[in-house]
Amino acid sequence: MKRKYFIIFTIIFMPLTSLGMPELNLNHLEFLRNEFQIENETKIGYWIYAEKYGDKYVHTEAKGEGVTCVDDVARVAVLYTELYKLDNNEFYLQRAKEALDFVMAFQDTDGDFYNFVFEDGSINKQGITSRKSANWWAARGFWSISNALEIFENDKEFQKKLENSAKLAYNFLSKNLDENYFLNHNSDVSSVFLMGVVEYYKYTKDEKIKDLAIKIGDSILSKQIKDGFLKGAFDEGEETPLWHSWGSRQGEALLELYKITQDDKYLKAVKLLADEFYPVLLSLGPVYQISEYIMLYPQIAYGVEPIISTLVKLYSVSKDDNYAYMASLFGGFFEKNNNLKTPMYGPNGEGYDSLHSVYINTNSGAESTICALLSITRLKILPMKFQEITEAIIVSGRKTNLLEAEKMNTGIYSFTLDNINNIALKTDESIRIRQTLKDFYPGEYEIYVSGIFEPNTTVKVTSGENSVEVTLKSSKGISSIGKIHMSKNEIILYFKPDGGNIYIDQVIIKPVDHLFVYKLKDNYYEFSKTGVKQIEYAIADVKSQYVQKVEVPIEKVNESYLFNLEELFNNDGIVDYANRKSGNFDNFDGVIGAKYPVEELQKKLDNNVFYFEKEDVYFKFKTEGVDNLICTSQEIYLKNFDVSPSNLYIVGSCDHGNYEGYLTIVYSDETIEENRIAFSDWCQDPAYGETILMEFDYRYHNLVIKENITPRLYLNKIVLKEKPIKSIFLPQIPTMHIFAITLK
């Protein structure tokens, strides 16, 4: 393959830039753009992945699948088609045309599409994510082609090519609908097909096509959940209700159907989705999936974009400001309105792969980048007064709360932990669990519990003087307990099984009326179903769970000054075989994670001290209990330390990827120096050129098995100014762990 790179001038972005919104930056998308040889023909596609190494991105294939695919290039075609409809820029038209040409190259004579191409240029015709199967890529390919038909009025030859392809795809896919007018028996992929059918009808004016669109839309309507925790969402489950963020485009598709039918039932369904379910997602974040329990992470751009697209279009139809405000608050996910308060959209237009509880996966391939760019494009349609809301951060409110039972206060009650998909409390006896809620707003709440409950399990919920009690039938998944007025910021749940084990997984507290407090610049606002109003709001003092400043004892061994970091340690990442069911190095959200083997570490230690001959330096380790610190801006204070060391040595590693940041050194004369600190993932090769201090033949997995993976500890060396040090401030990087520090 021959790589091509293009310089995009700022003028391309000017029509779609505005205050309060991220810039629509196409540079990274251009970096992903390449020439690909597809069975001896040259086509323009986009790399499926791009991994970040240091400050640079590298094109990366999907192993076993290919290097680029119809599903992603069709997304590119949709993006550039939408941009061209907003601003008749020839650049957008040209990019849409070449993307569509790529998509049509994968269409077979029956109308179906293959998806992936291998690096050698051959089409992947057998892979489960690539073979012909009337699947996602076929539906998205058809949508991208139908959506672009009208923009090529001045290019009749290419327009005719699109017409033939759309007709072939429509005939094939419509014949592959099941008895419920679904592709692959699901409303998610069918909603993508419906988007294409509506666009195809608008171009052809064929009433038979409109009739099919109505049948598909009515089937999607039948899957909407009308009560319970998932009220308003569209069910993708079979035996158990299921909603997933990726591909949930049912709301947007029904709005497009409403536009050509003016049938209010479609508009009402989308309003139910937006009024009842979207506030739950705004509370918890754009969660990945909800089935038997809520799977919070990963949170992905592909999950956020359909929400934003739906809300922007709902505002354009209804003119209800609340939907525009909500769209912009969701759009803030790409700036800082997420649980890490960190942008999910890079400075060069990168859309990051996913957000997790304590880290961001900065892989920036086609899907995540295009979804970020399409989200920004949608939001640019809104009036300016709404666009600035993307800079807001939700700080409090009457929101849906999710509590993990194993992290709640269980008092004196006995239980065991069980890993049934998600960690749960297991007991065959009565148990009481409680939790104090942060940023609590009084009001009426619906209470739900997830888990597995035997018949006649009694559950009682109490908050202040109010309570609600229910006897559950045999159930698995999310069960309703009832409504309770909460005026106190504490909830207590009492479970009484009637023989047999019960498994208590999550407690969900959902307000009847959501209310969000957000900060924009230096002002605070309340957003609820009654609208937005400015308020006075005082941020409560937040006490960290970690010690922020500690004077550490120092032990001298030859010319090395070994820090005793025990008081700062907050993570148990090293365990022995007998205790492998405990310990948790890398699973911040759970109670069990993978960990280093203490037996292998101890072989390298002498009385918990390690000697590194290459640098002639010693390090002090701890091998029982908490044994390392997670970096959360701690200050290491050195009182009356009058030595002038030459070097600072730090032993550490990262979980869930490679991370770098800066630590600050304050010398005794009050001069300040910032130094880069970078550690690679504990189970990967060093990405920053740091020294491998130790490596081990295996680790203990979170499922307590012994894994033949090579975990490592790395060494950072920082050259000092050779004068006494007063303090060392660590960075705020909760995926970075430090095990030992020495001055020499």
N, C-alpha and C positions, 0 to 999 in steps of 0.2 A: 504493500500500500504506500502511496505517496502522500505525504502530509502537506497540507496547505494551511497557512495562517494569514489572517486578514486583520488590518488595522481599522477599527471602527471609529470614525470621527464623531466628536461630541454632537455635531449638528443632527445626527441620526436620532438622538435621544431628546432633543429639545422640545418637540411637540408634546411629549408625554412626561415632562418633568414639572414638579410643582412643589411648593413649600409643604413640609409636613409629611412627605412621602419619600421612601427610598428612591433613588434614581433608577430608572429602567436601564440597566447596564448590560449590554449584550456581549461584552468582551469574553467572558468565560464560555458562553454558548458558542461563540466563534472558535474558541480554543478546542471545544469538543467536536467541531465540524471538521470532517475529513473526506477525502476521496477514498472510496472503497471499491475494490474489484469484486463484482458480483457475477460469477459465472461468465467471466471474460468481458463484462461491460463495466464501465466506470460510472459510479453513482456517488452522489453526495449524501453521507449519513452523519450520525453523531455518536460518539463513543458512549457506551452504556455507563461506564464508571470512570472516575478520575480520582486516584488516591493522592493524598497530600504527603509529601516527603519534605520535611523542613518547611521552606517557604514556597516550594514549587509543587504544582500538580503534574501527575504523570497519567497518561491514558492507560486504562486498565480494562481487561476483558472480563466477562462473566464466565468463569471456568465451566467448561462443559456445555455452555450455551452459545457464546459467540461474542463478537466485538461491538455490534450495533444491531438494532432491531426495528421492525415496523412499529411496534407499540410506542417507542420513544420518538421516532422520526415523524410519526403521525401527530404526536403531541406538538412537535416543532411546526408542522404544517398548520395546526389549529392556532398556535400562538401567532405566527406571522400573518395568517388570514385575518385574525381578529385585529391585529395591529394595522393591517392595510385598510380594513373597514373603518377604523377610527381616523386614519391619516394616510391618504393616498400616496405613500412614499414608495417609489419604484424598488428601493432596496428590499422592503418587506415583501413585495410581490415576487421579486426574483427568488428570495429565500423560500417563500411558500411553494413556488413552482418546482424548485429542485427537490424539496422534501417530498412533494406529492409524486414526483417522478420516481423517487426511491420507493415509496410505498407501493406504487403500481407495479414495480419490477418484481414484487414478491407475490403478486396475485396469480393464481393458477387459472387454467382455462375454465374451471367449474365456477369461478367467482370467489373461492375461499383464498386465504392468505397464509403463507408461511411467515415466520416471525424473525428468526435470527440468521445471521451469516457468520461463518467461521472466518478466522484471520486469513486462511488460504483462499477466500473468495467463494467457497462452496456454501450453498444454502443448507442450514440445519433443518432437515426434513423429518427427523425422527424424534427429536427431543420433546419431552412433554410440554415444555413452554414454547415450542416452536412449530410443531407439526400442524397440519391443517386439521381444524376441529371446531370450526364456527365459534371461535373463542374471542377473548378480549381483543387480541390484535386485529382480528378480522372486523369486529365491531368498531374499533377505534379507527382502523384504516378507512372503513366506509364513511364514518362520521367526518373524518378529515377531508375526504374527497367531496362529499355532498356539501359540506360547509363552504367549500372554495369554488363551487360551480359558478356563482354569480360574479366573482371578481375577475374572471378571465373573458369578459365580453369583448375585449379588444385583441384577444388571442384565440380566434375561433378554432384553430387547429388543436391547440392544447385543450381548450374547453371541450371539444368533441371527444378527445381522448379520455377526459374526466367523465363525460357523460356515459361513454361505453363501459368504463370501469365501474361507475356507480350502479348502472343498470345490472351488470353482471353480479356485483356483490349483493345488491338488494334482492335479486331473484334467488340467489343461493341462500342467503341468511333468512329470508322470510320463509323459505321451505324447510328450514332447520329449526323453526320454533316448535316448542312442544305444545301439548293440548292447552296449556295456560298462556300461550304466546310468550314464552320465555326462551331465551338462549341459555343452554346449559342449566336449565331449571332454576335460574336465579334472577332476581330483579336487578342486581348490581350491573352485570354485564349487559343485561337487557336495556337498562337505562342509557347506556352508551349507544347501543343500537338505535334506541328511540330518538336520541339526539340527531343521529344521521337520517332517520326516516323523516323527521319533521323538516329538516333542511332539504331533503330530496323532494318532499311534497311541495315546499315553497318554490322550488325551481320548476318542477314538472306540472304543478296544478292538477295532478291526477287524483281524483277523489278516492280511488281504490287504495292509494297509498295513505291518504288521510284516514280512511277507515281502519287500516292496519295499525296506524299510530294510536288510534283510540283504543283498539283492543289491547295493545301492549300497555298503554297507560292505565287502563282499567285493571289489568292484572297487577301492575305495580301498586295501584291503590289498595288492592286486596291484601297486600303484605304490610300495610301500615299498622303499627301497634297502637291501640286506642286507649290503653290504661296501663298502670304499673310504672315501674322505674323507666322503662324504655318508651314511654308514651310519646308518640310522634315519629319515632324512628321506623325504619323499614326492616322487617325481619328477613334474615338470610338463613335462619336455622331450619333444621328438620324436626328433631324431637325437642330441642331446647332453643329458646329465642337467641338469636345471634345478630349483633350489629358490628360491622367493622368499618374503620375510617377510610381505608383505601377503596376507591371506586364507588363510594356511596354518592352517586350522582342522581339519585331518583328525584330529589327535589328540583334540581335544575331542569331535568328532562320534563317533569310535569309542568313546570312553568312555560317551557317552550311549547308544550302541547296546549296549554291554556291560551297562548297567544294566537294559535290558529283555530281554536274551537270556541273560545270565550265561554267555556263551561266552568262555572264557579267551583265545581267539586274538586277540580285540580288545584285551583288557587287556595281553597280552604285546606287541602291536605298539606300544602307547602307551608301555610301559616301555622298549622298545628306542629309541624316539624320545627319551625323556627321559634315558636312561642314556648313549646314544652321541652324539646330535647336539646336544642342548641344552647340554652342557658346552663344545662348540665355540663356540656363540653367546654363552655366558657369558664365554668368554675374549676373543673379538674384539668383543663388543658385538652387539646384534641387527642383524646385517648386512642390507643391503637385498636382495642377490641373490647366488646362487652358480650359475655355469654354466661357461663356459670359463675363468673366473677369479672371484675373490671380489670383489664390489663392496661395499665396506665401508659406503659412505654413499649416500644419506641413511638414517639410522636413525629409524624412525617409530613413533608410538604404536600404529598399526594393526598393526605387526609385533610389538610387545611384548605387547599385550593377549591375542592367542590363545595365546601361550606361558604367560602367567600363568594364564589360564583353564584351560588344559589341566593345568598342574601342580597347581593348587588342587584341581581335581576328581580328579586322580590320587591326591593325598594323601587326599582324603575317601573314596576307594574302597579304597586299599591300606593306609592308616594308616602309611605309611613316612615317617618324619620328613624324610628327605633331600629328598623332593619339596616339602615345605613350606619347607625352608630355601632350596632353589633358587628357588621361586616368589618368596620375599621378596627374594632377591638380585636377581632380574630386576626386581622392583618398585622396587628402589632406583634404577633408570634414571630414574624420575620425580623422585627427590630429587637425589642426587649420585653415584650409582654408574654413571657413564658417563665417557667419555674426557675430557670437559671439566670434570668434577667440578662441574657446574652443574645446578640444577633444570630439569626439563622440564615442570614443573607450576607455574603462576603463582599469585600470592597471592590472586587472585580466582577461582581454579578454572579458569584457562586451561590447556588442553592444547596445548603448542607443536607446531607442524607437524613439525619434523624437526631432528635433531642431525647436524651435519657435523664434520669434523675440527677446525676452529678456530672455528666459529660455530654459533649456533642460529637457525633460522628461526622467529621469534616469531609468525608468522601463527597465529591460534588460531581455526580454524573448527570446524564441527560434528564432523567425523570425528575429528580429533585430540583435541578436548576430551572427546567421549563415550568414546573408547577409554581415555583417562586415568582418567576417572571410573569406567568399568566395571572397569578393572584394580584400582582402589582398593576398589571394592565387593567384588570377588572376594577380595582379600587380607584384608578385614575378617572373612571367614568363618573364617580360620585362628585357632588358639589364640594367646593374647597373647604367649607366649614366642617365637613365630615372627615376629609382626608387627613387633617392634622391629628385626628384621634389615634392614628397608628403609632404616634409617639407616646401615647398614654400607657401607664402601667397600672393594672388592677392591684390595689393594696389591701382591700378588705371587702366586707359585704355580707349579705345573707346569701350564702352560696352553698352548693352541694359539697358535703364533706365526705371523704373516704377514709375510714379507719381500718388498719390491718389488725385483726384480733390478737395476733401474737405479740403485737407491740403495745397493747393496752394494759392497764393495771389489773392484774389478776389477783392481787392480794394473797391470801393464804390458800387459795384453791389449787388443787392438783390437776395436772393435765400433761399430755405429751404433745410433741409437735409432729405433724404428719405432712409429707410433701405430696399432696393430691393436686397436681397441676400447679397449685399455689400453696404456700405454707399455711397450715390451719391448726387451730387448737383441737385436739382430740380428747374426748372425755366420755365416760359413761356415768358420771356423777353430776350433781348440780354444780353450777359455776356462776360466779358473778364477775363481770368485767366492767371497767369504767374508764372514762377519758375526760379530761378537761379540754375544752375547745378554745383555740386561739381566734382572735378577731371575731368574737361571737356577736351576732345580731339576733335579738329575740324575734320570735314569730312562730307561726305554725309550720311544722316540719313533718314530712313523711319518713318513716323509718323502715329500712330494708336490711336484711342480713343475707349473706351468701354462705353456702356451705352444703353439707349433707345432714339431713335431720330425719331421725326415725319418726314413725307415726306417734302422734300425741305428745310431741315435745312442746313444753310450755315455755314461752318467751315473754318476759315482762320488761318493759322499758320505762325508766323513771328519769325525770329531769325536774329538779326542784320539787314542787308539790304535785306535779302532774305525772300521770302514768298511763300506759296502755298495755294490755295483755292479750295474747292470742295463743291458741293451741294449733300448732302446725300439723298438717297432714305430712305423710312421707314426701319429702321434697329434696331436690338437688338443683342448686343454682341460686338465683336471687329470689327471696321470699319477702312479701310485704308483711310488716308487723302492724302497721296502722299509723294514724296521725296523732301528733302530740304537740301541745303548745309549750314551747321552750322559752323560759324567761331567765334561766340560769345557764351558765356556760359549762355545764357538766351533764354527761349522759351516763346512766348506769343500766346495764342489761343483765338480766338474770335468766339463765337457761336451766331447765329441768327436764332431762330426758326420761322417757318412760320405757327403760330397758334398752340395751344396746348402746353403741357408740354414736355420738354426734360429732360433726366436724364444723367448727366455727371459723369461717375464713375472713370475711369482711363485714363491716358495719357501714351502711350508707345512710347519710342524713341529708334529705333533699327538701329544701323549702318549698312551700306551696307557691310563694311568690318570690322569685329571685330578685336580688338587689346587689349592684356592684358599685363599690367606691373605687374610683380611679384617679390617679394623679397625672395631670398634664401641665408641664412646666412647673410652676410653683403653686398651682391651684388644685383643689380637690372637687370632684363631682360625684353625684349619685346617678346611676343609670338603672332604671327599672321599667316596668311596662307602662308606667305613667309618663316616661320621658327622662330628660336629663336636667339636673339642676346643680348649681354650684353650692358647696357647703363648706362649713368650717370643720376641719378634721385634724386631730392630734395623733401623730404616730406614737404608738406605745413603745416603750423601751423593750428591746429584744435581747434577752440574755443568751449568749452562746452556750451550747452544750460542751464546748471545749474551753480549757484554760487559755487565756489569751496572752498572759505575761507571766513568765516563770524565771526565777533565778536558778540556774542549773548548777549543780555541783560539778567540779572538774577534777579528774584524776590524772596525774602525770605518770606516764610510762616512757622511760628514756626521754626523748625530745618531743614526744606526742602528748597533747593535752586532750583527754577523752571526755566528752560531755556525757553526763548521766541525764538522759532525756526522759526518765521514767515518769515524772510528773506530767509530762506533755503527751505521753502515749495514749492513744484513743482507739486503737485498732488491734485486733488479735489476728495476725496473719501467718503465724508459724505454730503448727501443732504436731504432735507425734501420732503414731498409728492408733494408739489406744484411745486418743481423744479426737479422732478425725471427724466425728460427728459435730464437733464444735469448731470454732474458728470461722473467720469470714474476712478474707482479704479483699475480695472484689465485688461483693454483692451488697451495695450500699442500702438497697431497699429491703433486703431480706435479713433473716437471722442466721442463715447458713450460706457460706460461699466457699470458693476454692482457697487453698492455702499452701504455703511452703512446708516442706517436711523438716521438722526439727531434728530428726535423727541425722540427716545429711549435713545440716548446718553445724551440729555439735561436733562432728568429725573434724571440722576446720577450726574449732575454737579451743583455747586453753583458758579455762576458768572464765568463760564468756568473753574472752578477748581474742580478736583476730589480728594477726600480723600480716601486712601486705608488703612483701619483700621488695617489690619493684619500686615503691616509693619510700620504703623504710618507715612505715607509719602503722600505728595500732588503732583498732576500733573496738568500742565496747558494745556488746549486743545483750539483749534480754530475750530469753527463750521460754518464759512461763508467763501466762496471763497476757495482758496487752503488751505488744512488743514493737509497735511502730506508731508513728503519728501521721494522720491525714492532714495535709497542709490547709489550714484555715486561718491564715494571717496571724499566726502565733508570734509573740516576741520572746526571743531567748535572751535573757538578761545576764550579763557577766559582771557581777559586782566586784570592784577592786581587783580586776584582772589586769596586772601591769606588765604582762609579757607582750612582746612585739613579734607575733608570728609571721611567717612568710607565706603560708598557704592554709587555706580552709578546705577540708575534705568532707564531702557529704555522700553517704551511702543511701541509695533509694531505688525506687522503681515506680512505674505507673500501672494502673489497671485500665482496661478498655481503651488501649491506644497509647500513642506517644504524646507527651505534653511538655511544654516549655513555658517559662515565665521568668519573673525577676525576684530576687531576694535583695533586701536592703541591709547594708552594713553601716552602723553608726560607730565611728571611732571615738576614743576618749576625748579627743579635742573637738567633738561635735561635728566633724566633717562627715558627709554622707556619701555613700557609694552604692550604685545599683549594679548588680551582677546577674547575668543570665544563668538560670538553672534549668537543665533539661534532662529528663529521664525517659527512656523508652518503655514500651509495654513489657511487663515482667516475663512474658512468654514469647518474645520476638527478638530478632537480632537488633543490636543497637542502631538507632536511626540518626542519632546526633553525634556519633563518633566517640561517645563516652566509653570509659573503660569497663569491661566486665569484671567485677570484683569476684563474684562467685557464680557458679551455675550448678544445677542439680539435675539428676537423671529423671526425676518425676515430681509430681505434685499430688495433693489430695483434692479431688473434685468436690463440688458442693453436694453431690449424691454419695459422698464418702468413699468412692472408688479411687484406686490408685491409677493415675493417668501417666502415660509415658510421654509427657510434655516436658520441655526443658525450661523451668523457671530460672530467672537470673536476678542478681543484685548488681546494680551499676554504681560507678564512682564518678562524681563530679569533683574536679579540682579547680579552685579559684585562687588566683594569685592576689595577695594582699599588699597593703602599703607599708607593712612592717612597722606598725605602731599599735598600741593597745586597742582592743575592741570593747565597746560598751554594750552594744545590742546587735542582734541579728533578727530581722523581720522576715518571716517566711511568706511565700505568696499565697493567694487564695486559689488553690487548685485542688479540689476534693478528690481528684483521681491520682494525685501524686502522694507517695508515701515515703517517709524518711525513717531509716532504721538506726543510723549512727552518724555522729558528727565529731570531727577531730580537728584541732588546730596544731600546726607544727611550724 
